[in-house]
């Protein structure tokens, strides 16, 4: 297992700083968020230079595709097409950076309690994937669908997401904190049981903590989640790929990244 740091933490700084922090603080990988403020409309960062920086630091790299303001399961074909364009671009950035894994953020459903509306969201998500997967395959990359933290995210329960991923021949980014919110923080055993059902589809992992109510993206151990049994479960399943600390505290990114590295060191 390799421990990575997401550039999400450096949203108020420069993306290069995330690479420097990952390297200096002893992470083995960096996940680049291909979205504002570092990537996006009217922004063309020097991907070649970023690649050199990552290579010089001997870090592995993954890419979190664009997600802000986008929705892969939108009813509007125009919104889906824009999402597709931005996620394809994220995959191209991943290729340029020398990465392998592209994370696809979950979509949103406006009325998940309506079977009709929910069904349409899932169909839209499938349509989106059907157009995306061939391009990602052509680039030789691994596409990993992330599980959402609420029922508003279509296919946020692991067996349902697993079914979708298996249909498309792709994998899953298991976000453990999202799973705790979606299933309820007390239902760790149920999460572990569902993880085992989709075991061979878990190709990538996001790790953070929260207070059990919302998606705080805290340093593991600084919230209320029982993450250790879930990490044990991953180990038992023989998971050996990246675990990315996806932390959020733009006022103190360096201090947070440092505490995150220590926390992950203790957990593994
Ligand atoms: Mn995540």
Boltz pocket constraint, residues with backbone or C-beta under 6 A from the ligand:
constraints:
  - pocket:
      binder: B
      contacts: [[A, 146], [A, 175], [A, 206], [A, 246]]
      max_distance: 6.0
